[in-house]
Amino acid sequence: MGKRENSSKSNEEVKSNIDTVIGKAFKIYRKKNHLTQDAIAEKLDISEKYISRLENGNSGVKMETLVNYMNILGMVPNVVFKDLITNEEAKQQIEISEKISKLPADKLEFINSMLDALNKL
């Protein structure tokens, strides 16, 4: 087996992992929003079968569908991509972002003012 074939297989495995991770996030947020596959398919104007394939990691997602899905379900990019990120600094930023996202509005205002103060140092 040549180097090119090994590289291609590796790329296929990476793509499959990406599809699986995104599909898992879609399913979690769809259920969190109490929507059926049929309901989300209707909102996105795509087939229920495609939603099923996406959620099971059996199909890649088009960028337009990804953005629309995130907007409908109120997903932030960190949620979708966090399990795919390997850069340690980026992972730390995601961790901080996740903690902040769980805070009530009044605490968000406080955090925002604290970050403004830190940035001025």
N, C-alpha and C positions, 0 to 999 in steps of 0.2 A: 504494500500500500504506500503510495507516494505521499510526500509532505502536503501537497495540495489537498488530497482527500482527507487527511487527518484534520487539517485546518478547517475544511468545510464541515466535517462532522462536529467539530468543536463549536463552530458558529451555529449550527442547527441546535445543539444542546443549549447554548446560551439563549437563542431565540425561544426555545421551548420553555426554559425557565422564566424568561420575561413574560411570556404569554400566561404561564401558570400563576405567577405572582400578581399580575394585573387582574386576571380573572378572579382570583381569590378576593382581592380588595373590592372588586365590583360586586361580588356576591354578598360580602359582609355588609357593605353600605346599602345595597338594595334592600336587604332584609331589615337593616336598622331603620330604614325609611318606610318599612311595611308595604313594600311594593312587590308585586308578582313579576315574573319574567315577562308576562304578557303586557302588563301596565308599562314597564320600562321600555319594552319594544315599541309600544304605541307612541310614547313620548319621544323616542329617538327616531321614529319612522323607519324601523328596521324589523326584521323578522324575529319572532320568539326563538326560533331555532338558532339564529345567529347569537342571540343573547346567551342561550344555553352553551353553545360552543365556546363563546368568550369566557364565561364563568368557569368552565371546566378546563380552560387552558388549551383547548383544541383548535383555536383560531387566533390569529393575530388581530389587533385592533387598529383601525385607521385612526390617524391623528384627529380628524374631525369628530369621529365617534367618541374617542377618548375624552376630548374637551367637553363635548356635549354631555356625556355621561357624568363627568365630574361636576359640571354646573347643575345638572338636574338633582344630583344626590348631595351636593354641598361638600364634595371631596376636595381636599387640598393636594397638590402634587406630592408632598411628603408622604402622605398615606399610600399613594399608589406606588411610589418608587423606593420607599425606605428599605425594603428588603433586598433591593438590587444595588444599593450604594455600598462601595467598599472603602472609599476615601474617609479616613478617620475624622478629619475636620468637618466634612459634610455630615457624617453620621452624628457628630456632637451637635451640630446646628439643628438637625432634624429632631434629636432628643429634646433640645431646649424648646423648639417650636411645638412639639407635642405636649410638653408640660404647660406651656403658655396657652395652648388652645383649650385646655380643660378649665381655665380660670373664668370666673364670672366677669362681666363687663367692667365693674368698678375696679377690680384688680388688674384688668388689662390696661386701663388708663394709668394706673400707678406704675406698672411695669414699663409702659411706653415712656412715661416721664423719666423713669430711672435710666432707661436706655439712652434717651436724649442727653441726660446729664453725663453718662459715661462716655458718650461719643464726643462731648465737648472737652474731655480731659486730654 
